[in-house]
Each structure stands twice: as C-alpha cells, then as structure tokens.
Amino acid sequence: MMLLLPADPLRPRRPDEHFAPEAAAARDAGVPVAVIDHDAFAQGRATPAAVALVPAGEESNAGGSGNADASGDADASGDAGASGDAGASGDAVYRGWMLRSEHYADLATALAARHVTLRTSADAYRRAHELPGWYDTLRPLTPETAWTEGDAREDFERALTRLGDGPAVLRDYTKSMKHYWHEAAYIPDVADRDRAWRVASRFRELRGDEYAGGFVLRRFEPFTGAEARTWWAGGECRLVTAHPDTPDELPPDDLDLSAVAGRIAALGLPFVTADLVRRDDGDWRVVEVGDGQVSDRPASTPAEELIAALSRAR
C-alpha cells in the first residue's frame, strides 16, 4: 500500500498540515507516502505534473531506468515526494480533501499512467461519495429519501411529492448546508411547495459551483446524542470513532452494528465510512455513508489507529 496525501500549497513536497499526522504514522508503520497536487484536480487541471511526485509503479521502473522522484526516504523536513519503498507498490490509498467524482476519476487516470492503481476505483468512489450510490442498499436503516438530477424546480417538486408531507432535510448528492439550518437545510413541511423552494434556492446559491448531482430530500427523524463514525475496509468494520464535529463525544459501548454490517459489506466498496446516530426511539440510524479516503478523522483518534486499520485491510 502507498498512502497519497494532498501537498501543502506553500511547500509542495510536504503533505498538507492537516494530514501530516497520518503521513508520520504511515512512515512509522513502513507505509510509503507520496503527495499529489489536490488543487490541480479540484480545479479540473489534471496534468501529469499534478502526480509527478508519486513514484511510478513497477512497470514504469522496468529496465532499470528508475525514477528521480522515487529516490529515497523523506528527509528530516518531512518532505513526502517519495518516502519509503513507494516504487515497489502499485496499490494506493488517497487520504485527503474531498474531490468531485469526475475529478477523482481524473486522479485515477493520471495515476494509472504511472502504473499506480487506487484501491478505490473511480466508480467505487462515486458510489460511496454520492448518496444515490448507496441509498438503496441502506434503505431500511436510513431516513426515507427522494432526489433529483439537476436543479430544476419541476424535478424538485416531483421529489417533494414522493415524500408527501412532513418535515425534511435538504442536501445534494454529497453535502448538506447544516450550518445554515433554517435558511438552507430544514424544510418544515414538504407539502408547502413555495417555502420548500425558497430553502432549495438558498441552498443552491450557497453551494455554487460545488453543487453536486441534484437536490436530495431526507425525511426528518428526531435524533438524540452525537453521531458515531464507523470505518469499513474490505467490508469489515475496522475502527469506530467519534464524529469529527464532536470529537470528544465518544461512541457509546452499546453501539450495535449488527444490522449495518451485512449491508455495508453488500455495497462491495473497498473503503467507506458510515455515520450512525440514535433515533429518539432507541434505534441506530445511518445518516451518512462516504468514501473513507475523504472522510475526516476526528482529533480524538490517533492517526496511528487509522493507518493500522488500513494496513490490516491490504
């Protein structure tokens, strides 16, 4: 396994400061580390230079030509251009900032040109990262949901009709605007079409160019307590942590994953997170699934634990 991290924009041979603990933990565990130009991919500028510091896989190194970017361990300054024996591994896991699905596909293509294969394919990333990719499999364990393709009002109103009436929470395929709860997230009654559209219009305005896929309406359910984040690799739960928004509120001992485990495994995805919270009737509900590569690690969980979990799933 090779760990790929976003580069620090000001020091492009070093990992972004947010992911530096994971870089250090990986090196200590003997996992090769390399950096990519995340901003280039996020801005649709997928060029070979954006992955130039990723050591090429074995096929590119055949014939003894070597690779200048894969020449040795990281130095004392923490440079991650090519730390460890990265050139001997074509299996890569990205840990970094979120990418749109089409931009992740660009990353996979750029790496493939260097004979490096992401453990999570572009299709698998989209299915984990975007709600329509996982909803049907998790349907019994997650709030009822309807969505659109695009942002047309007539499609939005058809989605409202599918939910009927009652409160809902609005998001798009990848993200909500929960910090703008009353103006861009919470819809008190989906039967009130005009009010619902005002919320949707504000949500669309706030998301701007980051708007992903379409409007998603989730039936509002009353929850209690903090969310727990579960980390799944190879279909098995490898780690249970607090949610990054509430890092000091650790998951309770009675968190029951028995109903979730089979359905997460059925997704057939290599590395995902599932966020669970207790409904006011005591049932645990899945409120989010995401690709594990772009799921934030809470500050209360040491980086070493996550790297160990990924290493066990090779």
C-alpha positions in Angstrom: 0.0 0.0 0.0 1.1 3.6 -0.7 -0.6 6.5 1.1 -1.3 9.5 -1.1 -1.9 12.9 0.5 -2.6 16.4 -0.7 0.5 18.6 -0.9 0.9 21.7 1.2 0.2 24.5 -1.2 3.1 26.6 0.0 5.6 23.7 0.4 4.6 21.3 -2.4 6.9 18.4 -1.4 5.3 18.2 2.0 1.9 16.9 3.0 -0.8 19.4 3.8 -0.5 20.2 7.5 -4.0 18.7 8.3 -2.8 15.3 7.1 0.8 15.5 8.5 0.0 13.2 11.4 -1.2 10.5 9.1 1.9 10.9 7.0 4.1 10.4 10.1 2.1 7.4 11.3 2.4 5.8 7.8 6.1 6.3 7.7 6.5 4.8 11.2 4.5 1.8 10.1 6.6 1.3 7.0 3.9 2.5 4.6 5.2 4.6 1.7 3.9 8.2 1.4 3.7 10.5 -1.6 1.9 13.8 -2.3 -0.4 15.0 -5.1 -1.5 18.4 -6.2 -5.0 18.3 -4.9 -5.8 21.8 -6.0 -5.0 21.0 -9.6 -7.5 18.1 -9.7 -10.1 20.1 -7.7 -9.9 22.9 -10.3 -10.1 20.5 -13.3 -6.4 20.9 -14.2 -5.4 17.2 -14.3 -1.9 17.3 -15.7 1.0 14.8 -15.3 2.7 17.4 -13.1 -0.1 17.0 -10.5 1.2 13.5 -9.7 4.8 14.0 -10.6 5.9 13.3 -7.0 4.1 9.9 -6.9 6.7 7.2 -7.6 5.9 5.1 -10.6 4.8 1.5 -10.3 7.0 -1.4 -11.2 6.2 -1.5 -14.9 7.4 2.1 -15.3 10.6 1.2 -13.4 11.3 -1.8 -15.5 14.6 -1.9 -17.3 16.5 -0.1 -14.6 15.6 3.4 -15.7 14.4 4.3 -12.2 12.5 7.4 -11.3 14.0 10.6 -10.0 11.1 11.3 -7.7 11.4 7.9 -6.0 14.9 8.1 -4.8 14.7 7.6 -1.1 13.2 8.3 2.3 11.7 11.5 3.4 14.2 13.9 4.8 14.1 15.4 8.2 12.0 18.3 7.0 9.1 16.0 6.3 9.2 16.1 2.5 6.9 13.4 1.1 7.9 13.4 -2.5 8.7 9.7 -2.2 9.2 8.3 1.3 9.8 4.6 1.7 9.9 2.0 -1.0 7.0 3.5 -2.9 8.1 2.5 -6.3 7.6 -1.2 -5.4 3.8 -0.7 -4.8 1.1 -0.1 -7.2 -1.7 -0.2 -4.7 -2.6 3.3 -3.4 -5.0 4.8 -0.9 -5.7 8.5 -1.0 -6.3 10.4 2.2 -7.2 14.0 1.6 -9.6 16.7 0.9 -12.9 15.9 -0.9 -12.8 15.7 -4.7 -15.8 15.7 -7.0 -16.4 12.3 -8.6 -15.3 13.4 -12.0 -12.1 14.9 -10.5 -11.4 11.7 -8.6 -11.7 9.9 -12.0 -9.1 12.3 -13.4 -6.8 11.4 -10.4 -7.2 7.7 -11.1 -6.4 8.2 -14.8 -3.3 10.3 -14.0 -2.0 7.7 -11.5 -2.7 4.8 -13.9 -0.3 6.5 -16.4 2.3 6.0 -13.7 1.2 2.4 -13.2 -0.2 3.2 -9.8 -3.7 1.9 -9.1 -6.0 3.4 -6.5 -7.5 0.8 -4.2 -10.9 2.6 -4.7 -11.8 2.8 -8.4 -13.5 5.9 -9.9 -16.8 4.0 -10.0 -16.5 2.8 -6.4 -15.6 6.3 -5.3 -18.8 7.7 -6.9 -21.0 5.1 -5.3 -19.6 5.8 -1.8 -19.3 9.6 -2.2 -22.7 10.3 -3.7 -25.9 9.3 -1.9 -27.7 7.6 -4.8 -24.9 5.1 -5.0 -25.5 3.7 -1.5 -29.1 4.6 -0.6 -30.9 1.5 -1.9 -28.7 -0.9 -0.1 -29.0 1.0 3.2 -32.7 2.0 2.7 -34.2 0.1 5.7 -31.6 1.8 8.1 -31.6 5.4 6.9 -34.3 8.1 6.5 -36.6 7.9 3.5 -35.1 9.9 0.7 -36.0 11.3 -2.7 -33.7 13.1 -5.1 -33.5 14.9 -8.4 -31.0 15.1 -11.3 -30.0 18.7 -11.7 -31.7 21.7 -10.1 -34.9 22.4 -12.0 -37.9 23.3 -9.9 -40.3 20.9 -11.6 -38.0 18.0 -10.7 -37.7 19.3 -7.1 -41.5 19.4 -6.8 -41.7 15.8 -8.0 -39.3 14.8 -5.3 -41.5 16.7 -2.8 -44.5 14.7 -4.0 -42.7 11.4 -3.4 -42.2 12.3 0.3 -45.8 13.5 0.6 -45.8 15.7 3.7 -44.0 16.4 6.9 -40.5 17.8 7.6 -37.4 17.0 5.6 -33.7 17.9 5.4 -32.2 19.2 2.2 -28.8 18.4 0.8 -27.2 17.5 -2.6 -25.6 14.2 -3.6 -22.5 14.8 -1.4 -23.1 17.6 1.2 -25.7 19.5 3.3 -25.6 23.1 4.5 -26.5 22.2 8.1 -24.8 25.3 9.4 -27.5 27.3 7.6 -30.2 25.1 9.1 -33.3 27.2 8.8 -32.5 29.0 5.6 -30.9 26.2 3.5 -31.4 22.8 5.1 -34.6 22.3 7.1 -37.9 22.2 5.4 -40.8 22.2 8.0 -43.3 20.7 5.6 -42.6 19.4 2.1 -46.3 20.0 1.3 -45.6 23.7 1.4 -44.0 23.9 -2.1 -43.2 27.6 -2.1 -41.4 27.6 1.2 -39.6 24.4 0.3 -38.4 26.0 -2.9 -37.1 29.1 -1.1 -35.0 26.8 1.1 -33.8 24.9 -2.1 -33.0 28.1 -3.9 -30.9 29.4 -1.0 -29.1 26.0 -0.7 -28.3 26.1 -4.4 -27.0 29.6 -4.1 -24.7 28.7 -1.2 -23.4 25.6 -2.9 -22.5 27.5 -6.0 -20.0 25.6 -8.2 -19.7 22.9 -5.6 -23.3 21.8 -6.1 -23.2 18.0 -6.8 -25.7 16.0 -8.8 -29.1 17.2 -7.6 -31.3 18.1 -4.7 -31.7 15.4 -2.1 -34.7 15.4 0.4 -34.3 13.3 3.5 -37.2 12.6 5.8 -36.6 14.4 9.1 -36.2 12.0 12.0 -35.6 13.1 15.6 -32.2 12.0 16.8 -30.5 12.2 20.2 -26.9 12.3 21.1 -23.8 12.6 19.0 -23.0 10.8 15.8 -20.5 7.9 15.7 -18.3 7.4 12.7 -17.5 3.8 11.7 -14.7 2.9 9.3 -15.1 -0.1 7.0 -12.4 -1.6 4.8 -12.9 -4.8 2.8 -16.4 -5.0 4.1 -15.4 -5.2 7.7 -15.6 -2.5 10.4 -12.0 -1.7 11.3 -12.5 1.3 13.5 -15.2 3.1 15.5 -14.6 6.8 16.4 -16.3 9.9 17.4 -17.7 12.2 14.6 -15.2 14.9 13.6 -17.8 17.6 14.6 -18.0 16.2 18.1 -14.5 14.7 18.7 -14.8 14.5 22.5 -18.2 12.6 22.4 -17.0 9.1 22.0 -19.4 6.4 20.8 -21.3 4.6 23.5 -20.5 1.0 24.4 -23.9 -0.2 23.3 -23.4 0.9 19.6 -24.9 -2.0 17.7 -23.5 -2.6 14.2 -25.2 -6.0 13.6 -27.9 -4.6 11.3 -25.4 -2.4 9.4 -22.6 -4.9 8.8 -24.2 -7.0 6.2 -25.5 -4.1 4.2 -22.2 -2.3 4.2 -20.5 -5.5 3.1 -23.1 -5.8 0.3 -22.0 -2.4 -1.1 -18.8 -4.1 -2.2 -16.8 -1.0 -1.7 -13.2 -1.1 -0.5 -13.1 1.7 2.0 -16.1 3.6 3.3 -17.3 5.4 6.5 -20.8 5.2 7.9 -22.1 7.7 10.4 -24.7 6.5 12.8 -26.9 8.3 15.4 -29.5 7.1 17.8 -33.1 7.9 17.0 -35.3 9.0 19.8 -37.0 5.5 19.9 -33.6 4.0 20.5 -32.8 2.6 17.1 -29.5 3.3 15.5 -29.8 5.0 12.1 -27.3 5.5 9.3 -27.3 9.2 8.4 -24.3 9.3 6.0 -22.1 7.0 4.0 -18.9 8.4 2.5 -15.8 7.3 0.8 -13.2 6.7 3.5 -10.5 8.4 1.6 -12.1 11.8 2.0 -13.8 11.3 5.4 -12.2 13.4 8.1 -10.6 11.7 11.1 -11.7 13.1 14.5 -9.0 14.8 16.6 -9.6 12.3 19.4 -8.5 9.4 17.2 -4.7 9.0 16.8 -3.6 8.8 13.2 -1.8 5.5 14.0 -5.1 3.8 14.6 -6.4 4.7 11.2 -3.2 3.8 9.4 -3.2 0.4 11.2 -6.8 -0.2 10.2 -6.0 0.5 6.5 -2.8 -1.7 6.6 -4.8 -4.6 8.0 -7.1 -4.4 5.0 -4.4 -4.8 2.4 
